[in-house]
């Protein structure tokens, strides 16, 4: 299993909406395991899990 952190910039005022949308989202063979709002250059950090590296890119 491959895990990756994805840094996401959100439009102003949409951070909570995106947290709700991304939590548990399935993307082909990959899925988001955790989504966190942060105070940094990005607005959200998502932990994505995938069976292999090629699937992670999908």
PATOR-907750 format. One record per atom (N, C-alpha, C): x, y, z; residue number from 1; atom name. Coordinates in nm, 3 decimals, decimal comma, padded with zeros to 5 digits, always signed. Layout:
# residues N
+---------+---------+---------+-----+------+
:      xx :      yy :      zz :   n : atom :
+---------+---------+---------+-----+------+
:       X :       Y :       Z : NUM :   CA :
...
+---------+---------+---------+-----+------+
//
This chain:
# residues 58
+---------+---------+---------+-----+------+
:      xx :      yy :      zz :   n : atom :
+---------+---------+---------+-----+------+
: +00,084 : -00,117 : +00,000 :   1 :    N :
: +00,000 : +00,000 : +00,000 :   1 :   CA :
: +00,089 : +00,125 : +00,000 :   1 :    C :
: +00,057 : +00,220 : -00,086 :   2 :    N :
: +00,130 : +00,347 : -00,098 :   2 :   CA :
: +00,046 : +00,457 : -00,032 :   2 :    C :
: +00,112 : +00,543 : +00,043 :   3 :    N :
: +00,045 : +00,659 : +00,101 :   3 :   CA :
: +00,115 : +00,785 : +00,055 :   3 :    C :
: +00,036 : +00,890 : +00,035 :   4 :    N :
: +00,092 : +01,019 : -00,007 :   4 :   CA :
: +00,014 : +01,131 : +00,060 :   4 :    C :
: +00,085 : +01,238 : +00,094 :   5 :    N :
: +00,020 : +01,359 : +00,144 :   5 :   CA :
: +00,003 : +01,454 : +00,028 :   5 :    C :
: -00,118 : +01,507 : +00,013 :   6 :    N :
: -00,149 : +01,600 : -00,094 :   6 :   CA :
: -00,182 : +01,735 : -00,030 :   6 :    C :
: -00,115 : +01,839 : -00,074 :   7 :    N :
: -00,137 : +01,974 : -00,023 :   7 :   CA :
: -00,233 : +02,046 : -00,116 :   7 :    C :
: -00,338 : +02,105 : -00,060 :   8 :    N :
: -00,446 : +02,162 : -00,140 :   8 :   CA :
: -00,466 : +02,309 : -00,102 :   8 :    C :
: -00,475 : +02,395 : -00,203 :   9 :    N :
: -00,512 : +02,534 : -00,182 :   9 :   CA :
: -00,661 : +02,547 : -00,211 :   9 :    C :
: -00,734 : +02,608 : -00,119 :  10 :    N :
: -00,878 : +02,623 : -00,135 :  10 :   CA :
: -00,914 : +02,769 : -00,166 :  10 :    C :
: -01,027 : +02,787 : -00,231 :  11 :    N :
: -01,079 : +02,922 : -00,251 :  11 :   CA :
: -01,120 : +02,977 : -00,115 :  11 :    C :
: -01,111 : +03,107 : -00,096 :  12 :    N :
: -01,150 : +03,165 : +00,032 :  12 :   CA :
: -01,294 : +03,125 : +00,071 :  12 :    C :
: -01,310 : +03,083 : +00,194 :  13 :    N :
: -01,442 : +03,045 : +00,245 :  13 :   CA :
: -01,487 : +02,904 : +00,213 :  13 :    C :
: -01,405 : +02,826 : +00,142 :  14 :    N :
: -01,446 : +02,692 : +00,102 :  14 :   CA :
: -01,374 : +02,581 : +00,177 :  14 :    C :
: -01,292 : +02,614 : +00,275 :  15 :    N :
: -01,210 : +02,512 : +00,341 :  15 :   CA :
: -01,298 : +02,404 : +00,404 :  15 :    C :
: -01,396 : +02,441 : +00,485 :  16 :    N :
: -01,479 : +02,341 : +00,552 :  16 :   CA :
: -01,559 : +02,259 : +00,451 :  16 :    C :
: -01,608 : +02,323 : +00,347 :  17 :    N :
: -01,682 : +02,252 : +00,243 :  17 :   CA :
: -01,594 : +02,146 : +00,176 :  17 :    C :
: -01,469 : +02,180 : +00,149 :  18 :    N :
: -01,377 : +02,084 : +00,087 :  18 :   CA :
: -01,339 : +01,971 : +00,182 :  18 :    C :
: -01,322 : +02,001 : +00,310 :  19 :    N :
: -01,295 : +01,895 : +00,408 :  19 :   CA :
: -01,408 : +01,793 : +00,403 :  19 :    C :
: -01,532 : +01,840 : +00,403 :  20 :    N :
: -01,648 : +01,750 : +00,399 :  20 :   CA :
: -01,653 : +01,670 : +00,270 :  20 :    C :
: -01,622 : +01,734 : +00,156 :  21 :    N :
: -01,625 : +01,666 : +00,027 :  21 :   CA :
: -01,515 : +01,561 : +00,013 :  21 :    C :
: -01,396 : +01,593 : +00,062 :  22 :    N :
: -01,281 : +01,505 : +00,042 :  22 :   CA :
: -01,272 : +01,390 : +00,141 :  22 :    C :
: -01,332 : +01,404 : +00,257 :  23 :    N :
: -01,325 : +01,298 : +00,359 :  23 :   CA :
: -01,389 : +01,171 : +00,305 :  23 :    C :
: -01,312 : +01,067 : +00,295 :  24 :    N :
: -01,363 : +00,938 : +00,250 :  24 :   CA :
: -01,385 : +00,926 : +00,101 :  24 :    C :
: -01,343 : +01,024 : +00,022 :  25 :    N :
: -01,363 : +01,020 : -00,123 :  25 :   CA :
: -01,284 : +00,904 : -00,186 :  25 :    C :
: -01,347 : +00,832 : -00,278 :  26 :    N :
: -01,282 : +00,725 : -00,352 :  26 :   CA :
: -01,247 : +00,777 : -00,491 :  26 :    C :
: -01,123 : +00,754 : -00,533 :  27 :    N :
: -01,075 : +00,796 : -00,663 :  27 :   CA :
: -01,016 : +00,675 : -00,734 :  27 :    C :
: -01,090 : +00,613 : -00,822 :  28 :    N :
: -01,046 : +00,490 : -00,890 :  28 :   CA :
: -01,008 : +00,388 : -00,782 :  28 :    C :
: -00,882 : +00,348 : -00,775 :  29 :    N :
: -00,838 : +00,250 : -00,676 :  29 :   CA :
: -00,787 : +00,318 : -00,549 :  29 :    C :
: -00,774 : +00,451 : -00,551 :  30 :    N :
: -00,721 : +00,525 : -00,437 :  30 :   CA :
: -00,835 : +00,586 : -00,356 :  30 :    C :
: -00,803 : +00,626 : -00,235 :  31 :    N :
: -00,903 : +00,691 : -00,151 :  31 :   CA :
: -00,839 : +00,780 : -00,048 :  31 :    C :
: -00,912 : +00,883 : -00,006 :  32 :    N :
: -00,858 : +00,970 : +00,099 :  32 :   CA :
: -00,887 : +00,909 : +00,234 :  32 :    C :
: -00,787 : +00,904 : +00,319 :  33 :    N :
: -00,800 : +00,847 : +00,453 :  33 :   CA :
: -00,822 : +00,955 : +00,557 :  33 :    C :
: -00,759 : +01,070 : +00,539 :  34 :    N :
: -00,773 : +01,180 : +00,633 :  34 :   CA :
: -00,761 : +01,311 : +00,556 :  34 :    C :
: -00,834 : +01,412 : +00,603 :  35 :    N :
: -00,823 : +01,546 : +00,548 :  35 :   CA :
: -00,819 : +01,643 : +00,666 :  35 :    C :
: -00,720 : +01,733 : +00,665 :  36 :    N :
: -00,702 : +01,827 : +00,774 :  36 :   CA :
: -00,686 : +01,969 : +00,721 :  36 :    C :
: -00,753 : +02,064 : +00,785 :  37 :    N :
: -00,731 : +02,205 : +00,756 :  37 :   CA :
: -00,606 : +02,247 : +00,832 :  37 :    C :
: -00,521 : +02,328 : +00,767 :  38 :    N :
: -00,397 : +02,372 : +00,828 :  38 :   CA :
: -00,378 : +02,522 : +00,805 :  38 :    C :
: -00,290 : +02,581 : +00,882 :  39 :    N :
: -00,254 : +02,721 : +00,859 :  39 :   CA :
: -00,111 : +02,723 : +00,806 :  39 :    C :
: -00,100 : +02,725 : +00,676 :  40 :    N :
: +00,029 : +02,721 : +00,607 :  40 :   CA :
: +00,008 : +02,779 : +00,467 :  40 :    C :
: +00,101 : +02,755 : +00,378 :  41 :    N :
: +00,084 : +02,801 : +00,240 :  41 :   CA :
: -00,035 : +02,733 : +00,174 :  41 :    C :
: -00,059 : +02,608 : +00,213 :  42 :    N :
: -00,177 : +02,538 : +00,163 :  42 :   CA :
: -00,287 : +02,548 : +00,270 :  42 :    C :
: -00,409 : +02,513 : +00,233 :  43 :    N :
: -00,522 : +02,521 : +00,325 :  43 :   CA :
: -00,561 : +02,385 : +00,383 :  43 :    C :
: -00,534 : +02,279 : +00,305 :  44 :    N :
: -00,571 : +02,144 : +00,346 :  44 :   CA :
: -00,456 : +02,048 : +00,319 :  44 :    C :
: -00,448 : +01,944 : +00,400 :  45 :    N :
: -00,357 : +01,833 : +00,374 :  45 :   CA :
: -00,441 : +01,706 : +00,375 :  45 :    C :
: -00,432 : +01,628 : +00,268 :  46 :    N :
: -00,507 : +01,503 : +00,258 :  46 :   CA :
: -00,410 : +01,386 : +00,253 :  46 :    C :
: -00,440 : +01,282 : +00,329 :  47 :    N :
: -00,363 : +01,157 : +00,324 :  47 :   CA :
: -00,436 : +01,064 : +00,228 :  47 :    C :
: -00,370 : +01,030 : +00,118 :  48 :    N :
: -00,428 : +00,944 : +00,015 :  48 :   CA :
: -00,360 : +00,808 : +00,021 :  48 :    C :
: -00,439 : +00,703 : +00,008 :  49 :    N :
: -00,386 : +00,567 : +00,010 :  49 :   CA :
: -00,423 : +00,498 : -00,120 :  49 :    C :
: -00,325 : +00,425 : -00,176 :  50 :    N :
: -00,343 : +00,360 : -00,304 :  50 :   CA :
: -00,271 : +00,226 : -00,304 :  50 :    C :
: -00,317 : +00,128 : -00,380 :  51 :    N :
: -00,252 : -00,003 : -00,380 :  51 :   CA :
: -00,112 : -00,002 : -00,441 :  51 :    C :
: -00,086 : +00,092 : -00,536 :  52 :    N :
: +00,047 : +00,097 : -00,599 :  52 :   CA :
: +00,069 : +00,238 : -00,655 :  52 :    C :
: +00,191 : +00,264 : -00,697 :  53 :    N :
: +00,227 : +00,397 : -00,745 :  53 :   CA :
: +00,150 : +00,440 : -00,870 :  53 :    C :
: +00,133 : +00,354 : -00,972 :  54 :    N :
: +00,055 : +00,397 : -01,089 :  54 :   CA :
: -00,089 : +00,435 : -01,053 :  54 :    C :
: -00,150 : +00,361 : -00,961 :  55 :    N :
: -00,288 : +00,392 : -00,920 :  55 :   CA :
: -00,295 : +00,525 : -00,846 :  55 :    C :
: -00,188 : +00,560 : -00,776 :  56 :    N :
: -00,186 : +00,686 : -00,704 :  56 :   CA :
: -00,199 : +00,804 : -00,799 :  56 :    C :
: -00,141 : +00,794 : -00,917 :  57 :    N :
: -00,150 : +00,901 : -01,016 :  57 :   CA :
: -00,286 : +00,916 : -01,079 :  57 :    C :
: -00,367 : +00,810 : -01,070 :  58 :    N :
: -00,502 : +00,817 : -01,127 :  58 :   CA :
: -00,592 : +00,896 : -01,038 :  58 :    C :
+---------+---------+---------+-----+------+
//
